[in-house]
Structures are given as structure tokens and as C-alpha cells.
């Protein structure tokens, strides 16, 4: 790595040594830092100790990110002076308590984003509050920026769960640029990650991977191949389709190709299968919570397939009226989760209805994976409301077509009355 150009002490002081609130400094003696082991949170670990003269414990959650190297993350935190370094395996809890709800809610923000990062933040906040309370820690710090969504998600969740906890956002306080962070790291003996030169900001968990920054900030530029990790570029996908079958119980997938699986291994297997066929690459410009628009690249192969399958099975098992109303509930639920309001009472209200609908969503969906698409090609359920005897045009149909004449007359009555009234008004006017 090239040596960072030296920054004069007085220049660095104006950025990284901003005074903290003296009253807050007196109140805080121990901070729980949500720690990834990357440059920002590693600098933060030292910065908090320096500026607040407080003890720092770190907190790292395994929500299914690949190659997390959590032992190394723990060791690094301790080497940088952390009082304790907590590492929590929350993959099963993430899948069973959060991803499963998102599946039942057909969770897509702005009809595209499967909420992969968004749905993990309330879980991380929940566990962080539990650890802070059990360890007698009065402050939690996170590494989110002042432009992003995660600052809102973390702070809204933490304060909803325990409003006595002080939440610190050092990046909003210090306002350091990347060069100044690197200089601060070198000055304080903080190991610099090998991927620090990457232009991208990446977040990953079991449900998907998000990529932003660098050349992706130009919404008119096609994402380069080096963005892909979970989803193969279309030109590299197989020339033959692959069929997969998902079995659901109560709206949650429990089988893949006839094999009973817990949700975590099922998602991992399906991620590999669907990603190989180019399924689940999302390129969108979305509306962030803070008001600006952001270009995001998401890789969500398993999520894209599961959500499509679930939505199809749910429609198959639900009445026309339910199928008309539930998307309204689902859309509001996804917006609330995206906006960091997972612990708002309205979310629980929405989930009560979502759960009720999904009580009957049992069955199997067959999909064809080919060249970036997951196409539903078969559906089967004991609770399916499709009736062959009613739908068939062959002999033996039980549908009385003679009833349709009277139905059409009554159904179209308000339209005819309203249209003719408007017509007469225009003619007389």
C-alpha cells in the first residue's frame, strides 16, 4: 500500500480532534461500540477512548456475512484497547425472527429492494441494548454516516428499546475525510484493512449483499463485473435452465427440492443455485430516509427467488379480496422497516394481519432459473383456492354460465348509471 501523504498536525486537529460535549463526556464512562473491524470502527475505537476518556467494549454480530473472520475481529478490538469484545452468532435468530417476517410480508422496498441490510439493523440494535444493559453500559456507538439510512435505523431502534441509553455517532462528530482517517490510523498504530483501497461500500448478511459508492454513484454507468460476488454476470451463466422446488409451511420455506432444511442452510443453498443463474442482481435508485436519492446495487439471489415463490403461493391460497388488500399492508410494512421503525406499534399491528393470512400458506412452488430470471412454472397446495371443475372449459364444468348474464347486469349497474349521468350533464352544458 502506498504511504499516505503526511498531514500537518494543525490541519488534522481541525478535523479529528473536535471537542465533544463536556457534559456528555462527564456522563459517559463506558461505551459499547458496534464494531465491524473495518477502518471506520477501528479508528472510532481509539477516538472514543481518546476524546471521551471512556472505556470501550466492542460488539460484533454474525448475521451470515461470508468470510467474517470474527475471531480476528475480536482480537483486533482487544489489541486496540477494548475492555471486552463481544461476538454474537445471531444467524438463526436473524432468519427465524426477522427474515421469516419479511418473507411473509413479501418485503420489498419500492417494489425492488428485499430489505437485506434494513432488516438486520433492528436485530443488531436489540442485541446491543441487551448487552449494554447486562454489562451496565450507558452508551452505544455506531459507525454510520450522516447521509445514510443506518444511522436512523440504529438510533430509532436503540432509543425505542431503551431511551436511557446515549447513542453516539462519531463519524457525524469528527467529520474526517478518508485521508485523515488513514493518517489518524497510522499515527495511532491502528492496522489498516487490506481492502481499504476499494472504491465500494459493502454490507452483507444472509439475506443479501449491498454495494454503493465509487463509480456506482453515477446512475448512468453500468455496474462493472467486479461488483458481482453472489450473482454471476448473465454472459457467464449456464445455457441450460435449472428447476427448483420450494416447500412452504405457514408462509416460510421449509423444503428445497424435497429436502427438509432449516431456514439458514436453505437460504445458503438457494443463494448458490440462483446466483449461478444470474438471479437476484438489482440495480436501483432509491429514496433514502434522509431525503436524497441513492444508486444501490443489491445481490439477493435467495431472497429474490423465495419472495417470488411466496407471493405466488400466498395468492394461490388467498381470496381475491385478500389479494387486493394485502399488498397495501405489505408495502407499508416494507416502508416502516426500511425507515428504521421496526419497533413502532404500527409494525406489530401490520404483522398481526400478515401472520393471519400466512397461517394457510402451505404448499409447493416450482421455479425455472435461467439467464437472470426466476419464473414460476408450477404450484400445488391443499389450501389452494383454484378449482379445476369451476375453471375448466371441458365437459363436466360445474360453473353455471347462465348465471353470468344477471351478474354482469348488476355488476355494471353503477358504471352505466354514472357514465350516462356524466354524458347527459355534458350534453346539457
ABEGO torsion letter per residue (X at the ends): XBBBBBBBAAAAAAAAABBBBAAAAAABABBBBBBAGBAAAAAAAAAAAAAAGBBBBBBBBBAGBBGAGAAAAAAAAAAAGBABBBBBBAAAAAAAAAAAAAAAAGBBBGGABAGAAAAAAAAAAAAAAAAAAAAGBABBBBABBAABAAAAAAAAAAAAABAABBBBBAAAAAGBBAAAAAAAAAAAGBBBBAAAABABBBBBBAAEBBBBEEAAABAABBBBAAABAABBBAAABBABBBBBBBBBBGGBBABBGGBBBBAAAAAAAAAAAAAAAGBGBBBBBBBBAAGBBBBBBBBBAAAAAAAAAAAAAAAAABBAAAAAAAAAAAAAAAAAAAAGAAABAAAAAAAAAAAAAAAABBEBBBBBBBGGBBBBABBBBAABABBAAAABABBGBABBAAAAAAAAAAAAAAAAAAAAAAAAAAAAX
